[in-house]
Amino acid sequence: MAETKNAVDSEGTTEEQGRAILRRLRDEGFDADDQKLAVALGRPVEEVRGWTSGAAPVDDDLVMKARGLAQERGIDLS
């Protein structure tokens, strides 16, 4: 199990792991396009860019949505 210190969800996902999930989802599920991922998440593209760059914090709701989208698109995040 991942380290739970500074975890953003109940699975122990760290912010950096959350960012990696978002990047992989964007790259593999949305043609590496921030705008397409933003639409799928229902968030502004500026927020997506902030999350993936590390300028904005990643939270549990975002990680949960990203995992759900990945599952729908058949993207293995493990």
PDB file of N, CA, C and O in Angstrom:
ATOM      1  N   MET A   1       0.837  -1.189   0.000  1.00  0.00           N
ATOM      2  CA  MET A   1       0.000   0.000   0.000  1.00  0.00           C
ATOM      3  C   MET A   1       0.874   1.242   0.000  1.00  0.00           C
ATOM      4  O   MET A   1       1.947   1.253   0.604  1.00  0.00           O
ATOM      5  N   ALA A   2       0.418   2.281  -0.673  1.00  0.00           N
ATOM      6  CA  ALA A   2       1.171   3.520  -0.744  1.00  0.00           C
ATOM      7  C   ALA A   2       1.241   4.174   0.633  1.00  0.00           C
ATOM      8  O   ALA A   2       0.432   3.891   1.517  1.00  0.00           O
ATOM      9  N   GLU A   3       2.204   5.035   0.787  1.00  0.00           N
ATOM     10  CA  GLU A   3       2.353   5.777   2.032  1.00  0.00           C
ATOM     11  C   GLU A   3       1.128   6.659   2.239  1.00  0.00           C
ATOM     12  O   GLU A   3       0.683   7.329   1.307  1.00  0.00           O
ATOM     13  N   THR A   4       0.583   6.665   3.438  1.00  0.00           N
ATOM     14  CA  THR A   4      -0.636   7.421   3.695  1.00  0.00           C
ATOM     15  C   THR A   4      -0.373   8.862   4.119  1.00  0.00           C
ATOM     16  O   THR A   4      -1.300   9.671   4.147  1.00  0.00           O
ATOM     17  N   LYS A   5       0.870   9.196   4.447  1.00  0.00           N
ATOM     18  CA  LYS A   5       1.191  10.580   4.795  1.00  0.00           C
ATOM     19  C   LYS A   5       0.944  11.448   3.565  1.00  0.00           C
ATOM     20  O   LYS A   5       1.438  11.149   2.478  1.00  0.00           O
ATOM     21  N   ASN A   6       0.180  12.521   3.741  1.00  0.00           N
ATOM     22  CA  ASN A   6      -0.166  13.434   2.662  1.00  0.00           C
ATOM     23  C   ASN A   6      -0.969  12.759   1.547  1.00  0.00           C
ATOM     24  O   ASN A   6      -0.927  13.194   0.396  1.00  0.00           O
ATOM     25  N   ALA A   7      -1.686  11.717   1.886  1.00  0.00           N
ATOM     26  CA  ALA A   7      -2.508  11.016   0.899  1.00  0.00           C
ATOM     27  C   ALA A   7      -3.705  11.876   0.531  1.00  0.00           C
ATOM     28  O   ALA A   7      -4.241  12.615   1.356  1.00  0.00           O
ATOM     29  N   VAL A   8      -4.114  11.763  -0.733  1.00  0.00           N
ATOM     30  CA  VAL A   8      -5.269  12.527  -1.194  1.00  0.00           C
ATOM     31  C   VAL A   8      -6.534  11.687  -1.241  1.00  0.00           C
ATOM     32  O   VAL A   8      -7.617  12.208  -1.507  1.00  0.00           O
ATOM     33  N   ASP A   9      -6.404  10.371  -0.981  1.00  0.00           N
ATOM     34  CA  ASP A   9      -7.594   9.520  -0.957  1.00  0.00           C
ATOM     35  C   ASP A   9      -7.400   8.358   0.000  1.00  0.00           C
ATOM     36  O   ASP A   9      -6.330   8.197   0.588  1.00  0.00           O
ATOM     37  N   SER A  10      -8.432   7.555   0.151  1.00  0.00           N
ATOM     38  CA  SER A  10      -8.398   6.445   1.099  1.00  0.00           C
ATOM     39  C   SER A  10      -7.469   5.313   0.657  1.00  0.00           C
ATOM     40  O   SER A  10      -7.141   4.439   1.459  1.00  0.00           O
ATOM     41  N   GLU A  11      -7.046   5.319  -0.597  1.00  0.00           N
ATOM     42  CA  GLU A  11      -6.123   4.296  -1.087  1.00  0.00           C
ATOM     43  C   GLU A  11      -4.667   4.683  -0.845  1.00  0.00           C
ATOM     44  O   GLU A  11      -3.757   3.926  -1.183  1.00  0.00           O
ATOM     45  N   GLY A  12      -4.449   5.850  -0.267  1.00  0.00           N
ATOM     46  CA  GLY A  12      -3.091   6.293   0.035  1.00  0.00           C
ATOM     47  C   GLY A  12      -2.387   6.957  -1.134  1.00  0.00           C
ATOM     48  O   GLY A  12      -1.163   7.088  -1.124  1.00  0.00           O
ATOM     49  N   THR A  13      -3.131   7.372  -2.131  1.00  0.00           N
ATOM     50  CA  THR A  13      -2.554   8.026  -3.299  1.00  0.00           C
ATOM     51  C   THR A  13      -1.975   9.381  -2.908  1.00  0.00           C
ATOM     52  O   THR A  13      -2.654  10.196  -2.284  1.00  0.00           O
ATOM     53  N   THR A  14      -0.728   9.616  -3.275  1.00  0.00           N
ATOM     54  CA  THR A  14      -0.104  10.917  -3.020  1.00  0.00           C
ATOM     55  C   THR A  14      -0.490  11.888  -4.129  1.00  0.00           C
ATOM     56  O   THR A  14      -1.029  11.485  -5.161  1.00  0.00           O
ATOM     57  N   GLU A  15      -0.212  13.164  -3.909  1.00  0.00           N
ATOM     58  CA  GLU A  15      -0.501  14.151  -4.952  1.00  0.00           C
ATOM     59  C   GLU A  15       0.272  13.839  -6.224  1.00  0.00           C
ATOM     60  O   GLU A  15      -0.274  13.955  -7.321  1.00  0.00           O
ATOM     61  N   GLU A  16       1.527  13.446  -6.096  1.00  0.00           N
ATOM     62  CA  GLU A  16       2.326  13.143  -7.288  1.00  0.00           C
ATOM     63  C   GLU A  16       1.747  11.946  -8.040  1.00  0.00           C
ATOM     64  O   GLU A  16       1.714  11.941  -9.270  1.00  0.00           O
ATOM     65  N   GLN A  17       1.294  10.944  -7.310  1.00  0.00           N
ATOM     66  CA  GLN A  17       0.647   9.808  -7.966  1.00  0.00           C
ATOM     67  C   GLN A  17      -0.660  10.240  -8.634  1.00  0.00           C
ATOM     68  O   GLN A  17      -0.996   9.766  -9.719  1.00  0.00           O
ATOM     69  N   GLY A  18      -1.391  11.138  -7.981  1.00  0.00           N
ATOM     70  CA  GLY A  18      -2.608  11.674  -8.571  1.00  0.00           C
ATOM     71  C   GLY A  18      -2.324  12.417  -9.869  1.00  0.00           C
ATOM     72  O   GLY A  18      -3.065  12.288 -10.843  1.00  0.00           O
ATOM     73  N   ARG A  19      -1.245  13.196  -9.877  1.00  0.00           N
ATOM     74  CA  ARG A  19      -0.846  13.894 -11.104  1.00  0.00           C
ATOM     75  C   ARG A  19      -0.477  12.905 -12.204  1.00  0.00           C
ATOM     76  O   ARG A  19      -0.810  13.103 -13.373  1.00  0.00           O
ATOM     77  N   ALA A  20       0.214  11.843 -11.816  1.00  0.00           N
ATOM     78  CA  ALA A  20       0.597  10.823 -12.804  1.00  0.00           C
ATOM     79  C   ALA A  20      -0.648  10.160 -13.398  1.00  0.00           C
ATOM     80  O   ALA A  20      -0.690   9.875 -14.595  1.00  0.00           O
ATOM     81  N   ILE A  21      -1.649   9.917 -12.570  1.00  0.00           N
ATOM     82  CA  ILE A  21      -2.916   9.344 -13.049  1.00  0.00           C
ATOM     83  C   ILE A  21      -3.552  10.289 -14.067  1.00  0.00           C
ATOM     84  O   ILE A  21      -3.989   9.855 -15.133  1.00  0.00           O
ATOM     85  N   LEU A  22      -3.604  11.566 -13.742  1.00  0.00           N
ATOM     86  CA  LEU A  22      -4.195  12.545 -14.658  1.00  0.00           C
ATOM     87  C   LEU A  22      -3.429  12.630 -15.971  1.00  0.00           C
ATOM     88  O   LEU A  22      -4.030  12.679 -17.044  1.00  0.00           O
ATOM     89  N   ARG A  23      -2.103  12.646 -15.885  1.00  0.00           N
ATOM     90  CA  ARG A  23      -1.294  12.719 -17.110  1.00  0.00           C
ATOM     91  C   ARG A  23      -1.511  11.488 -17.986  1.00  0.00           C
ATOM     92  O   ARG A  23      -1.670  11.594 -19.202  1.00  0.00           O
ATOM     93  N   ARG A  24      -1.515  10.332 -17.351  1.00  0.00           N
ATOM     94  CA  ARG A  24      -1.710   9.097 -18.121  1.00  0.00           C
ATOM     95  C   ARG A  24      -3.106   9.060 -18.751  1.00  0.00           C
ATOM     96  O   ARG A  24      -3.255   8.684 -19.913  1.00  0.00           O
ATOM     97  N   LEU A  25      -4.109   9.446 -17.992  1.00  0.00           N
ATOM     98  CA  LEU A  25      -5.466   9.501 -18.516  1.00  0.00           C
ATOM     99  C   LEU A  25      -5.538  10.464 -19.698  1.00  0.00           C
ATOM    100  O   LEU A  25      -6.103  10.135 -20.741  1.00  0.00           O
ATOM    101  N   ARG A  26      -4.972  11.638 -19.534  1.00  0.00           N
ATOM    102  CA  ARG A  26      -4.957  12.624 -20.624  1.00  0.00           C
ATOM    103  C   ARG A  26      -4.242  12.079 -21.860  1.00  0.00           C
ATOM    104  O   ARG A  26      -4.752  12.164 -22.977  1.00  0.00           O
ATOM    105  N   ASP A  27      -3.063  11.524 -21.640  1.00  0.00           N
ATOM    106  CA  ASP A  27      -2.244  11.069 -22.759  1.00  0.00           C
ATOM    107  C   ASP A  27      -2.839   9.875 -23.489  1.00  0.00           C
ATOM    108  O   ASP A  27      -2.848   9.832 -24.719  1.00  0.00           O
ATOM    109  N   GLU A  28      -3.336   8.909 -22.729  1.00  0.00           N
ATOM    110  CA  GLU A  28      -3.840   7.675 -23.337  1.00  0.00           C
ATOM    111  C   GLU A  28      -5.321   7.717 -23.688  1.00  0.00           C
ATOM    112  O   GLU A  28      -5.756   7.026 -24.609  1.00  0.00           O
ATOM    113  N   GLY A  29      -6.097   8.515 -22.970  1.00  0.00           N
ATOM    114  CA  GLY A  29      -7.534   8.516 -23.188  1.00  0.00           C
ATOM    115  C   GLY A  29      -8.081   9.725 -23.918  1.00  0.00           C
ATOM    116  O   GLY A  29      -9.209   9.707 -24.411  1.00  0.00           O
ATOM    117  N   PHE A  30      -7.268  10.789 -23.986  1.00  0.00           N
ATOM    118  CA  PHE A  30      -7.756  12.028 -24.577  1.00  0.00           C
ATOM    119  C   PHE A  30      -6.738  12.645 -25.536  1.00  0.00           C
ATOM    120  O   PHE A  30      -6.631  13.867 -25.645  1.00  0.00           O
ATOM    121  N   ASP A  31      -5.997  11.788 -26.222  1.00  0.00           N
ATOM    122  CA  ASP A  31      -5.043  12.236 -27.254  1.00  0.00           C
ATOM    123  C   ASP A  31      -4.052  13.273 -26.742  1.00  0.00           C
ATOM    124  O   ASP A  31      -3.643  14.163 -27.487  1.00  0.00           O
ATOM    125  N   ALA A  32      -3.666  13.163 -25.479  1.00  0.00           N
ATOM    126  CA  ALA A  32      -2.717  14.091 -24.848  1.00  0.00           C
ATOM    127  C   ALA A  32      -3.207  15.539 -24.918  1.00  0.00           C
ATOM    128  O   ALA A  32      -2.404  16.467 -25.010  1.00  0.00           O
ATOM    129  N   ASP A  33      -4.524  15.726 -24.875  1.00  0.00           N
ATOM    130  CA  ASP A  33      -5.131  17.042 -25.046  1.00  0.00           C
ATOM    131  C   ASP A  33      -5.768  17.513 -23.730  1.00  0.00           C
ATOM    132  O   ASP A  33      -6.742  16.926 -23.259  1.00  0.00           O
ATOM    133  N   ASP A  34      -5.207  18.574 -23.146  1.00  0.00           N
ATOM    134  CA  ASP A  34      -5.729  19.123 -21.889  1.00  0.00           C
ATOM    135  C   ASP A  34      -7.192  19.539 -22.025  1.00  0.00           C
ATOM    136  O   ASP A  34      -7.983  19.328 -21.105  1.00  0.00           O
ATOM    137  N   GLN A  35      -7.553  20.122 -23.156  1.00  0.00           N
ATOM    138  CA  GLN A  35      -8.923  20.604 -23.366  1.00  0.00           C
ATOM    139  C   GLN A  35      -9.915  19.448 -23.334  1.00  0.00           C
ATOM    140  O   GLN A  35     -10.973  19.559 -22.715  1.00  0.00           O
ATOM    141  N   LYS A  36      -9.588  18.348 -23.988  1.00  0.00           N
ATOM    142  CA  LYS A  36     -10.491  17.184 -24.012  1.00  0.00           C
ATOM    143  C   LYS A  36     -10.673  16.613 -22.608  1.00  0.00           C
ATOM    144  O   LYS A  36     -11.784  16.251 -22.220  1.00  0.00           O
ATOM    145  N   LEU A  37      -9.582  16.534 -21.851  1.00  0.00           N
ATOM    146  CA  LEU A  37      -9.680  16.040 -20.481  1.00  0.00           C
ATOM    147  C   LEU A  37     -10.504  16.998 -19.626  1.00  0.00           C
ATOM    148  O   LEU A  37     -11.308  16.561 -18.802  1.00  0.00           O
ATOM    149  N   ALA A  38     -10.309  18.286 -19.815  1.00  0.00           N
ATOM    150  CA  ALA A  38     -11.064  19.282 -19.055  1.00  0.00           C
ATOM    151  C   ALA A  38     -12.564  19.120 -19.298  1.00  0.00           C
ATOM    152  O   ALA A  38     -13.355  19.179 -18.357  1.00  0.00           O
ATOM    153  N   VAL A  39     -12.952  18.920 -20.541  1.00  0.00           N
ATOM    154  CA  VAL A  39     -14.369  18.734 -20.868  1.00  0.00           C
ATOM    155  C   VAL A  39     -14.901  17.478 -20.169  1.00  0.00           C
ATOM    156  O   VAL A  39     -15.982  17.501 -19.582  1.00  0.00           O
ATOM    157  N   ALA A  40     -14.142  16.394 -20.235  1.00  0.00           N
ATOM    158  CA  ALA A  40     -14.577  15.134 -19.613  1.00  0.00           C
ATOM    159  C   ALA A  40     -14.729  15.274 -18.101  1.00  0.00           C
ATOM    160  O   ALA A  40     -15.622  14.670 -17.506  1.00  0.00           O
ATOM    161  N   LEU A  41     -13.863  16.066 -17.482  1.00  0.00           N
ATOM    162  CA  LEU A  41     -13.924  16.274 -16.034  1.00  0.00           C
ATOM    163  C   LEU A  41     -14.897  17.388 -15.650  1.00  0.00           C
ATOM    164  O   LEU A  41     -15.229  17.550 -14.476  1.00  0.00           O
ATOM    165  N   GLY A  42     -15.348  18.148 -16.631  1.00  0.00           N
ATOM    166  CA  GLY A  42     -16.245  19.265 -16.347  1.00  0.00           C
ATOM    167  C   GLY A  42     -15.560  20.410 -15.643  1.00  0.00           C
ATOM    168  O   GLY A  42     -16.171  21.113 -14.838  1.00  0.00           O
ATOM    169  N   ARG A  43     -14.278  20.600 -15.952  1.00  0.00           N
ATOM    170  CA  ARG A  43     -13.482  21.640 -15.298  1.00  0.00           C
ATOM    171  C   ARG A  43     -12.786  22.501 -16.352  1.00  0.00           C
ATOM    172  O   ARG A  43     -12.607  22.055 -17.485  1.00  0.00           O
ATOM    173  N   PRO A  44     -12.396  23.715 -16.004  1.00  0.00           N
ATOM    174  CA  PRO A  44     -11.676  24.576 -16.956  1.00  0.00           C
ATOM    175  C   PRO A  44     -10.303  23.987 -17.309  1.00  0.00           C
ATOM    176  O   PRO A  44      -9.659  23.337 -16.485  1.00  0.00           O
ATOM    177  N   VAL A  45      -9.879  24.226 -18.537  1.00  0.00           N
ATOM    178  CA  VAL A  45      -8.590  23.709 -18.990  1.00  0.00           C
ATOM    179  C   VAL A  45      -7.441  24.244 -18.135  1.00  0.00           C
ATOM    180  O   VAL A  45      -6.434  23.557 -17.958  1.00  0.00           O
ATOM    181  N   GLU A  46      -7.578  25.453 -17.607  1.00  0.00           N
ATOM    182  CA  GLU A  46      -6.538  26.020 -16.749  1.00  0.00           C
ATOM    183  C   GLU A  46      -6.329  25.177 -15.491  1.00  0.00           C
ATOM    184  O   GLU A  46      -5.205  25.033 -15.011  1.00  0.00           O
ATOM    185  N   GLU A  47      -7.417  24.624 -14.964  1.00  0.00           N
ATOM    186  CA  GLU A  47      -7.289  23.753 -13.788  1.00  0.00           C
ATOM    187  C   GLU A  47      -6.545  22.473 -14.148  1.00  0.00           C
ATOM    188  O   GLU A  47      -5.679  22.025 -13.397  1.00  0.00           O
ATOM    189  N   VAL A  48      -6.875  21.890 -15.282  1.00  0.00           N
ATOM    190  CA  VAL A  48      -6.189  20.668 -15.719  1.00  0.00           C
ATOM    191  C   VAL A  48      -4.698  20.944 -15.857  1.00  0.00           C
ATOM    192  O   VAL A  48      -3.874  20.156 -15.392  1.00  0.00           O
ATOM    193  N   ARG A  49      -4.353  22.039 -16.484  1.00  0.00           N
ATOM    194  CA  ARG A  49      -2.933  22.392 -16.648  1.00  0.00           C
ATOM    195  C   ARG A  49      -2.262  22.619 -15.305  1.00  0.00           C
ATOM    196  O   ARG A  49      -1.099  22.259 -15.124  1.00  0.00           O
ATOM    197  N   GLY A  50      -2.979  23.211 -14.364  1.00  0.00           N
ATOM    198  CA  GLY A  50      -2.428  23.416 -13.022  1.00  0.00           C
ATOM    199  C   GLY A  50      -2.177  22.105 -12.304  1.00  0.00           C
ATOM    200  O   GLY A  50      -1.149  21.937 -11.646  1.00  0.00           O
ATOM    201  N   TRP A  51      -3.115  21.173 -12.428  1.00  0.00           N
ATOM    202  CA  TRP A  51      -2.944  19.870 -11.778  1.00  0.00           C
ATOM    203  C   TRP A  51      -1.776  19.105 -12.367  1.00  0.00           C
ATOM    204  O   TRP A  51      -0.940  18.577 -11.634  1.00  0.00           O
ATOM    205  N   THR A  52      -1.715  19.044 -13.695  1.00  0.00           N
ATOM    206  CA  THR A  52      -0.677  18.222 -14.320  1.00  0.00           C
ATOM    207  C   THR A  52       0.709  18.839 -14.194  1.00  0.00           C
ATOM    208  O   THR A  52       1.712  18.127 -14.237  1.00  0.00           O
ATOM    209  N   SER A  53       0.773  20.172 -14.037  1.00  0.00           N
ATOM    210  CA  SER A  53       2.073  20.833 -13.891  1.00  0.00           C
ATOM    211  C   SER A  53       2.562  20.853 -12.447  1.00  0.00           C
ATOM    212  O   SER A  53       3.746  21.067 -12.188  1.00  0.00           O
ATOM    213  N   GLY A  54       1.643  20.627 -11.508  1.00  0.00           N
ATOM    214  CA  GLY A  54       2.007  20.691 -10.098  1.00  0.00           C
ATOM    215  C   GLY A  54       1.716  22.035  -9.466  1.00  0.00           C
ATOM    216  O   GLY A  54       1.999  22.237  -8.285  1.00  0.00           O
ATOM    217  N   ALA A  55       1.150  22.970 -10.239  1.00  0.00           N
ATOM    218  CA  ALA A  55       0.856  24.301  -9.712  1.00  0.00           C
ATOM    219  C   ALA A  55      -0.396  24.329  -8.849  1.00  0.00           C
ATOM    220  O   ALA A  55      -0.566  25.232  -8.030  1.00  0.00           O
ATOM    221  N   ALA A  56      -1.282  23.340  -9.028  1.00  0.00           N
ATOM    222  CA  ALA A  56      -2.528  23.285  -8.261  1.00  0.00           C
ATOM    223  C   ALA A  56      -2.632  21.928  -7.562  1.00  0.00           C
ATOM    224  O   ALA A  56      -2.186  20.917  -8.104  1.00  0.00           O
ATOM    225  N   PRO A  57      -3.215  21.898  -6.371  1.00  0.00           N
ATOM    226  CA  PRO A  57      -3.322  20.638  -5.632  1.00  0.00           C
ATOM    227  C   PRO A  57      -4.330  19.675  -6.268  1.00  0.00           C
ATOM    228  O   PRO A  57      -5.316  20.087  -6.879  1.00  0.00           O
ATOM    229  N   VAL A  58      -4.051  18.397  -6.105  1.00  0.00           N
ATOM    230  CA  VAL A  58      -4.930  17.320  -6.569  1.00  0.00           C
ATOM    231  C   VAL A  58      -5.682  16.805  -5.350  1.00  0.00           C
ATOM    232  O   VAL A  58      -5.079  16.562  -4.305  1.00  0.00           O
ATOM    233  N   ASP A  59      -7.005  16.637  -5.477  1.00  0.00           N
ATOM    234  CA  ASP A  59      -7.775  16.158  -4.327  1.00  0.00           C
ATOM    235  C   ASP A  59      -8.429  14.809  -4.611  1.00  0.00           C
ATOM    236  O   ASP A  59      -8.352  14.287  -5.723  1.00  0.00           O
ATOM    237  N   ASP A  60      -9.072  14.256  -3.588  1.00  0.00           N
ATOM    238  CA  ASP A  60      -9.647  12.921  -3.697  1.00  0.00           C
ATOM    239  C   ASP A  60     -10.762  12.832  -4.736  1.00  0.00           C
ATOM    240  O   ASP A  60     -10.871  11.824  -5.433  1.00  0.00           O
ATOM    241  N   ASP A  61     -11.582  13.857  -4.850  1.00  0.00           N
ATOM    242  CA  ASP A  61     -12.668  13.840  -5.825  1.00  0.00           C
ATOM    243  C   ASP A  61     -12.119  13.761  -7.244  1.00  0.00           C
ATOM    244  O   ASP A  61     -12.639  13.020  -8.077  1.00  0.00           O
ATOM    245  N   LEU A  62     -11.093  14.509  -7.508  1.00  0.00           N
ATOM    246  CA  LEU A  62     -10.465  14.516  -8.823  1.00  0.00           C
ATOM    247  C   LEU A  62      -9.862  13.149  -9.148  1.00  0.00           C
ATOM    248  O   LEU A  62     -10.050  12.632 -10.249  1.00  0.00           O
ATOM    249  N   VAL A  63      -9.145  12.572  -8.201  1.00  0.00           N
ATOM    250  CA  VAL A  63      -8.532  11.261  -8.416  1.00  0.00           C
ATOM    251  C   VAL A  63      -9.611  10.203  -8.651  1.00  0.00           C
ATOM    252  O   VAL A  63      -9.451   9.333  -9.507  1.00  0.00           O
ATOM    253  N   MET A  64     -10.700  10.276  -7.899  1.00  0.00           N
ATOM    254  CA  MET A  64     -11.798   9.328  -8.067  1.00  0.00           C
ATOM    255  C   MET A  64     -12.411   9.458  -9.466  1.00  0.00           C
ATOM    256  O   MET A  64     -12.667   8.449 -10.124  1.00  0.00           O
ATOM    257  N   LYS A  65     -12.646  10.684  -9.921  1.00  0.00           N
ATOM    258  CA  LYS A  65     -13.196  10.901 -11.263  1.00  0.00           C
ATOM    259  C   LYS A  65     -12.236  10.400 -12.335  1.00  0.00           C
ATOM    260  O   LYS A  65     -12.657   9.771 -13.307  1.00  0.00           O
ATOM    261  N   ALA A  66     -10.965  10.675 -12.160  1.00  0.00           N
ATOM    262  CA  ALA A  66      -9.969  10.241 -13.137  1.00  0.00           C
ATOM    263  C   ALA A  66      -9.925   8.716 -13.219  1.00  0.00           C
ATOM    264  O   ALA A  66      -9.852   8.153 -14.311  1.00  0.00           O
ATOM    265  N   ARG A  67      -9.970   8.058 -12.081  1.00  0.00           N
ATOM    266  CA  ARG A  67      -9.978   6.589 -12.092  1.00  0.00           C
ATOM    267  C   ARG A  67     -11.222   6.048 -12.795  1.00  0.00           C
ATOM    268  O   ARG A  67     -11.140   5.077 -13.548  1.00  0.00           O
ATOM    269  N   GLY A  68     -12.365   6.673 -12.549  1.00  0.00           N
ATOM    270  CA  GLY A  68     -13.597   6.249 -13.205  1.00  0.00           C
ATOM    271  C   GLY A  68     -13.519   6.418 -14.715  1.00  0.00           C
ATOM    272  O   GLY A  68     -13.924   5.526 -15.460  1.00  0.00           O
ATOM    273  N   LEU A  69     -13.002   7.553 -15.171  1.00  0.00           N
ATOM    274  CA  LEU A  69     -12.847   7.786 -16.606  1.00  0.00           C
ATOM    275  C   LEU A  69     -11.873   6.784 -17.217  1.00  0.00           C
ATOM    276  O   LEU A  69     -12.105   6.273 -18.313  1.00  0.00           O
ATOM    277  N   ALA A  70     -10.794   6.507 -16.512  1.00  0.00           N
ATOM    278  CA  ALA A  70      -9.816   5.544 -17.002  1.00  0.00           C
ATOM    279  C   ALA A  70     -10.457   4.164 -17.151  1.00  0.00           C
ATOM    280  O   ALA A  70     -10.242   3.477 -18.150  1.00  0.00           O
ATOM    281  N   GLN A  71     -11.230   3.772 -16.172  1.00  0.00           N
ATOM    282  CA  GLN A  71     -11.897   2.473 -16.220  1.00  0.00           C
ATOM    283  C   GLN A  71     -12.862   2.422 -17.410  1.00  0.00           C
ATOM    284  O   GLN A  71     -12.902   1.424 -18.129  1.00  0.00           O
ATOM    285  N   GLU A  72     -13.642   3.493 -17.621  1.00  0.00           N
ATOM    286  CA  GLU A  72     -14.582   3.538 -18.741  1.00  0.00           C
ATOM    287  C   GLU A  72     -13.862   3.411 -20.084  1.00  0.00           C
ATOM    288  O   GLU A  72     -14.403   2.840 -21.031  1.00  0.00           O
ATOM    289  N   ARG A  73     -12.640   3.945 -20.163  1.00  0.00           N
ATOM    290  CA  ARG A  73     -11.890   3.943 -21.405  1.00  0.00           C
ATOM    291  C   ARG A  73     -10.904   2.781 -21.521  1.00  0.00           C
ATOM    292  O   ARG A  73     -10.146   2.692 -22.487  1.00  0.00           O
ATOM    293  N   GLY A  74     -10.923   1.897 -20.529  1.00  0.00           N
ATOM    294  CA  GLY A  74     -10.063   0.719 -20.577  1.00  0.00           C
ATOM    295  C   GLY A  74      -8.585   1.019 -20.382  1.00  0.00           C
ATOM    296  O   GLY A  74      -7.731   0.312 -20.918  1.00  0.00           O
ATOM    297  N   ILE A  75      -8.277   2.068 -19.612  1.00  0.00           N
ATOM    298  CA  ILE A  75      -6.896   2.439 -19.353  1.00  0.00           C
ATOM    299  C   ILE A  75      -6.467   1.872 -18.011  1.00  0.00           C
ATOM    300  O   ILE A  75      -7.078   2.162 -16.982  1.00  0.00           O
ATOM    301  N   ASP A  76      -5.422   1.067 -18.024  1.00  0.00           N
ATOM    302  CA  ASP A  76      -4.897   0.457 -16.805  1.00  0.00           C
ATOM    303  C   ASP A  76      -3.986   1.449 -16.093  1.00  0.00           C
ATOM    304  O   ASP A  76      -2.946   1.831 -16.631  1.00  0.00           O
ATOM    305  N   LEU A  77      -4.356   1.858 -14.919  1.00  0.00           N
ATOM    306  CA  LEU A  77      -3.575   2.830 -14.162  1.00  0.00           C
ATOM    307  C   LEU A  77      -2.610   2.205 -13.145  1.00  0.00           C
ATOM    308  O   LEU A  77      -1.944   2.922 -12.398  1.00  0.00           O
ATOM    309  N   SER A  78      -2.537   0.888 -13.120  1.00  0.00           N
ATOM    310  CA  SER A  78      -1.666   0.242 -12.134  1.00  0.00           C
ATOM    311  C   SER A  78      -0.217   0.230 -12.561  1.00  0.00           C
ATOM    312  O   SER A  78       0.636  -0.280 -11.835  1.00  0.00           O
TER     313      SER A  78
END
